[in-house]
Amino acid sequence: MEKKRMLSGITTTGQMTLGNYIGAMKNFVSMQDEFEMFVFVANLHGITTPIGKEDLRRNIKNMVTLYFACGLDPKKSTVFVQSEVLEHTLLAWVLTCNTTLGELQRMTQFKDKSVKMKSENGTEFIPTGLLTYPVLMAADILLYDPAFVPVGKDQKQHIELTRNLAERMNNKFGEMFSTPEEFTPKVGSKIMDLQDPSKKMSKSAENPKSFIALLDDVNEVKKKIKSAVTDSENIIKYDPENKPGVSNLLTIYSALKEVEMNEVEKHFEGKDYGVLKEEVSEVVVALLTDIQTRYNQLLGSDEVDNWLNEGAEKARKIARKKMTKVLNLTGLNYKRK
């Protein structure tokens, strides 16, 4: 049976945490077997807020290499850099001309990010790209006619705009886009802050001991887990409300060992927190060692560039065909009668 197409983007900012891996990446990788995956590096979205060129180049290479190291398979997924398929920006302009200012100003992320930029930088300089990037996101999607687009809570407005634009263009010019469905992936376990287990693990935490990044030095990771907040009971059981720190460590162990929580509790019955932290360290370090070994092998090779070139060529063929249809139906291709 033919697989349905799914499209997703890779951010070019920040770093990936253990929480990101367990909560999303692990399941994302497994979806390659279920769907025809198209994954693009969203570098055009990466310049909606100021970033230096060398930082951007490094982020693009580092993030896509890390995705491959985590299990993204170029034989199963079409992976490419957004800016290498020029149809993304061409379609974005056509869609922009069919989008209202009100639709974009109502976007929650625009409001939040523009307020944040003002408060952090004390500036009135709000890039126009911050307002219009949801249209580029719609173009990213509609070029490839995916059946599904995985979205988080903060992206629901964007997929709604995409669907509205697809219907608007189809009604105005004739059938040119399929309307994608939002896909809510199976959510992995939520991993909490190691120092404040009432909060979700985040790379933006002020205390570096609060989170584990996938590229952290493994000796530092051991120290972070050893210093993770627990409680004074020294009883290992899963109770997120009353024992959030201990429960968080058990969740990490359960997710990485792929063992049900009741089995994990049996395994640690009668043992102390020192044993718990030691065994959690072992499974986390084993995962990070595998990922980092693969990451370092790929970063210094030509493989990533070759995979991206192959992906871009495949994406261009599909995008070019779709864009030709758009140009014909809108009258922009003046030679077509």
Secondary structure, 3 states (H helix, E strand, C coil): CCCCEEEEEECCCCCCEHHHHHHHHHHHHHHHHCCEEEEEECCCHHHCCCCCHHHHHHHHHHHHHHHHHHCCCCCCEEEEEHHHCCHHHHHHHHHHCCCCHHHHHCCHHHHHHHHHHHHHHCCCCCCHHHHHHHHHHHHHHHCCCCCEEECCHHHHHHHHHHHHHHHHHHHHHCCCCCCCEEECCCCCCCCECCCCCCCECCCCCCCHHHCCECCCCHHHHHHHHHCCCCCCCCCCCCCCCCCHHHHHHHHHHHHHHCCCHHHHHHHHCCCCHHHHHHHHHHHHHHHHHHHHHHHHHHHCCCHHHHHHHHHHHHHHHHHHHHHHHHHHHHCCCCCCC
